[in-house]
Amino acid sequence: MSSVRLKRVYQILLVIVLLGAFLRFFKLYDFAIFLGDQGRDAIIMKRIVTFEHLPAVGPSSSVGQVYLGPFLLLFLWLRGFSVF
């Protein structure tokens, strides 16, 4: 590709990314929902961080007697999910 055409492709991609970011964060406060699952995970992760309890079984799923495993909570904590 020529440099002019390549520059045009980058400009179009930049417009798409900026439009997507705007649509993603537009009225974020109105659409963001903090439900029970996030609260439960935050409480469990706080207990992990403060060394109160290290779970051997993670949160239950909507399937019934199926659990996600404790590594999900540890991964969220290592990823920087703030609980304080």
N, C-alpha and C positions, 0 to 999 in steps of 0.2 A: 504494500500500500504506500501511496505517497504520503509525505508528512502532513500535507494539508488535509487529506482525507482522514488520516489517523487522528489529527487534532480535532476534527469534527466529531469523530466517534467518541473521543474522550469528553468532549463538551456535552454530547447527548447523554452519555453515561452519568456525568456529573449532575445534569438536570434531573435525571431519573432518581438518583440517590438522594438529592436534596428534596425533591418532591416526596419521596417515600419517607424520609426523616420527618418532614413537616407533617405529613398525614399521620404518622405514627405517634408523634408527641403533641398534636393538636388536641387541646382539651383533655390532656392526660389525667388531670386531677378529677374531672367529672366521670371518666370511664374506668379508672383504676379501682379495683375491688379487692378488699382484703377480707377473705372469707375464713371459715373455720380451719381449713387445711393449712393455710399459711400460718395462722396463729398457733396451731398445734405443733407445726414444725419449728416455729420460732421458740416455743417453750422448751421443746426437747433439745434444741441446739443450745439454748442457754444453760440447760442442765449439763450438757456435754462440756461446754466451755468452763463452767464453774466447778467441774468435777463432782457434781452431785450424783449423776447417774450416767453410765455408758450403756446404751441399749444394745441388747443382743439381737433383737428383732426390730425391724424398721416399721414404718407406718403401714397400716392395712390398706388394701386397695378396694375398689368398689366391687370386685368380683366375689368377695366373701372371705373365706379363710386363706387368702393369698396375701402375703406381705412383701413389701418392696425391698426389704433388707436394710441393715443399718448403714451400709456404705452410701446410700443416698443422702442421709443426713450429714455424714462426715464430708461428702463431696460438696454439699451446699455450704458447709462451714469453711472448708478450705478455699472455695471459690470466692469467699468474701461476703457471704450473706450476713449482714449486721443484725444482731439481736439485741443490742443495747441502745 
